[in-house]
Amino acid sequence: MFVELDLQGRSFATGVTDVKGSVPRFSEQLVDVPLTVSALGALRQILGLAAAGPWPDKLNYELRGRIGGPAFSGLRFQSRGELSLGAAQR
């Protein structure tokens, strides 16, 4: 499995795992994927947020990835939403 995480439209983190297993149809499976954030990516996020004005209460995110399958088959996925920062500021 491979994932990419964008925050506020900017690349933030990537991750990959070689965990093997299966997900039966119409079911769910939790998979731990370690994410790596580069120092430059973190700095870009902080500078971008600081330049945008007041610190936001929420961050928009987009998570994209691919679940590998046999040979060249696989399944791509994508999720979008908001991360609330309200609790972190208290």
Buried (B, 14 or more C-beta within 10 A) or exposed (E): BBBBBBBBEEBBBBBBEEEEEEEEEEEEEEEEEEEEBEEEBEEBBEEEBEEEEEEBEEBEBBBBBBBBEEEEEEEEEEEEEEEEEEEEEE
